[in-house]
């Protein structure tokens, strides 16, 4: 119910009616091979379902923080993941927070952002910030709902990924997620 309330209040910032499923959260975290990463950034933590899986897999020396624009979701993520560092900030602030942690770049950025509801300009701006924040061969992983591919913003986002990144792969589909979804795994 909390997710639905936030969707009604902030439809573009929320973009979903429920949190991602455990299977989708496990898929994105496993695909990222997090135990080998030194700096992981999460964008759009929502209620913290990806955060929980990330925390299980990163090493004790890994720099990890999450950026969430919705203040209610920041509180919820912190409540669900007391060991997580969650900032009430936009995904466009990645560089600012990397600098705060004395990191030049990240080797892995994981996103739960609702790309298919963003307009083309916002998609391009966010992707540019993400790309510039990744080290060479860094990985960007983000979810996509199947129904999003039916609409122009979802199709445009897929084209932007393939234009921007050296390699883009799609994972298997998680059919048990409310709105079946998969992960884009992109390498700079």
C-alpha positions in Angstrom: 0.0 0.0 0.0 2.9 2.3 0.8 4.2 2.0 -2.8 0.8 2.7 -4.3 0.4 5.8 -2.2 3.8 7.1 -3.4 2.9 6.3 -7.0 -0.3 8.4 -6.7 1.6 11.3 -5.1 4.7 11.1 -7.3 3.9 9.0 -10.5 7.0 9.8 -12.5 9.4 9.5 -9.5 7.8 6.2 -8.4 6.8 4.5 -11.6 5.6 1.2 -10.1 2.7 0.0 -8.0 4.7 -2.5 -5.9 8.3 -3.1 -5.0 10.3 -5.5 -7.2 10.0 -9.2 -6.3 12.7 -11.0 -4.4 13.5 -13.0 -7.6 14.1 -9.9 -9.6 16.2 -8.4 -6.8 18.3 -11.6 -6.7 18.7 -11.6 -10.4 20.0 -8.0 -10.6 22.4 -8.6 -7.7 23.7 -11.9 -9.0 24.2 -10.6 -12.5 26.3 -7.8 -11.1 28.8 -10.2 -9.5 29.0 -7.8 -6.6 31.6 -9.6 -4.5 34.2 -8.4 -7.0 33.2 -4.7 -7.0 35.0 -1.9 -5.1 32.4 0.9 -5.5 28.7 0.2 -6.0 26.0 2.9 -6.4 22.3 2.2 -6.3 19.9 4.6 -7.9 16.2 4.6 -6.9 16.2 2.3 -3.8 12.4 2.4 -3.4 11.7 0.5 -0.3 15.1 -1.2 -0.3 14.6 -4.6 -1.9 17.6 -4.3 -4.2 19.6 -2.7 -1.3 19.1 -5.8 0.8 20.5 -8.0 -1.9 23.4 -5.7 -2.6 24.4 -5.6 1.1 24.4 -9.4 1.2 26.9 -9.6 -1.7 29.3 -6.8 -1.4 32.7 -7.1 0.4 33.4 -5.3 3.6 35.8 -3.0 1.8 33.3 -2.0 -1.0 32.1 1.6 -1.0 28.3 1.5 -1.3 25.6 4.1 -1.2 22.1 4.6 -2.6 20.5 7.7 -4.0 16.7 8.1 -3.7 14.7 11.1 -4.7 11.5 10.3 -2.7 12.0 11.1 1.0 9.4 8.5 2.1 11.3 5.8 0.3 14.6 7.0 1.8 13.0 6.5 5.3 11.7 3.1 4.3 15.0 1.9 2.8 16.8 3.0 5.9 14.2 1.2 8.1 14.5 -2.0 6.0 18.3 -1.9 5.7 19.8 -0.1 8.8 23.4 -0.7 7.6 22.7 1.0 4.2 23.8 4.5 3.4 20.9 6.1 1.7 21.0 9.8 0.6 17.9 11.8 -0.2 19.2 12.9 -3.6 18.7 12.7 -7.4 20.4 10.2 -9.6 21.9 13.3 -11.3 24.0 13.8 -8.1 26.2 10.6 -8.6 29.4 12.5 -9.1 28.8 14.7 -6.0 28.5 11.6 -3.8 31.3 9.7 -5.4 33.5 12.7 -4.6 32.2 12.7 -1.0 33.4 9.1 -0.7 36.8 9.9 -2.4 35.9 7.8 -5.4 36.5 9.0 -9.0 34.2 6.5 -10.5 32.1 3.5 -9.8 32.6 0.0 -11.2 28.9 -0.8 -10.8 25.7 1.2 -10.8 22.4 -0.6 -10.1 19.2 1.2 -11.0 15.6 0.7 -10.0 14.6 3.9 -11.8 11.3 3.9 -13.9 13.0 4.6 -17.2 9.8 3.9 -19.3 8.0 6.8 -17.6 10.8 9.3 -18.1 10.7 11.6 -21.1 13.6 11.4 -23.7 15.5 14.4 -22.3 15.5 13.1 -18.8 16.6 9.6 -20.0 19.5 11.1 -21.9 20.6 13.4 -19.0 20.5 10.5 -16.5 22.3 8.1 -18.8 25.0 10.6 -19.5 25.6 11.1 -15.8 25.6 7.3 -15.2 28.0 6.7 -18.1 30.4 9.5 -17.0 30.3 8.1 -13.4 31.4 4.6 -14.5 35.0 3.5 -14.8 36.1 1.9 -18.1 34.5 -1.6 -18.3 32.2 -0.5 -15.4 28.8 -2.1 -15.4 25.3 -0.5 -15.3 22.4 -2.7 -14.5 18.8 -1.6 -14.5 15.4 -3.3 -14.6 12.8 -3.0 -17.4 9.2 -4.1 -17.3 8.0 -5.9 -20.4 5.0 -3.7 -20.9 7.4 -0.7 -21.0 8.7 -1.9 -24.3 5.3 -1.4 -25.8 5.5 2.4 -25.4 7.8 4.9 -27.1 9.8 5.9 -23.9 10.7 2.2 -23.2 11.8 1.6 -26.8 13.7 4.8 -26.8 15.5 3.9 -23.6 16.6 0.5 -25.1 18.0 2.4 -28.2 19.8 4.9 -25.9 21.5 2.0 -24.0 22.7 0.3 -27.2 24.0 3.6 -28.6 25.8 4.6 -25.4 27.3 1.3 -24.0 29.9 -1.0 -25.5 27.8 -4.1 -24.7 24.2 -4.5 -23.7 22.6 -7.8 -22.7 19.1 -8.7 -21.5 18.7 -11.3 -18.7 16.0 -13.9 -18.5 12.5 -12.6 -17.7 11.1 -12.8 -14.2 7.5 -13.7 -14.9 6.5 -13.8 -11.2 7.2 -10.1 -10.7 4.1 -7.9 -10.7 4.6 -6.8 -14.3 7.1 -9.3 -15.7 10.6 -7.7 -15.8 14.2 -8.4 -16.9 17.6 -6.7 -16.3 19.6 -4.7 -18.8 23.3 -5.5 -18.1 25.4 -2.8 -19.8 29.2 -2.5 -19.9 31.0 0.7 -20.7 
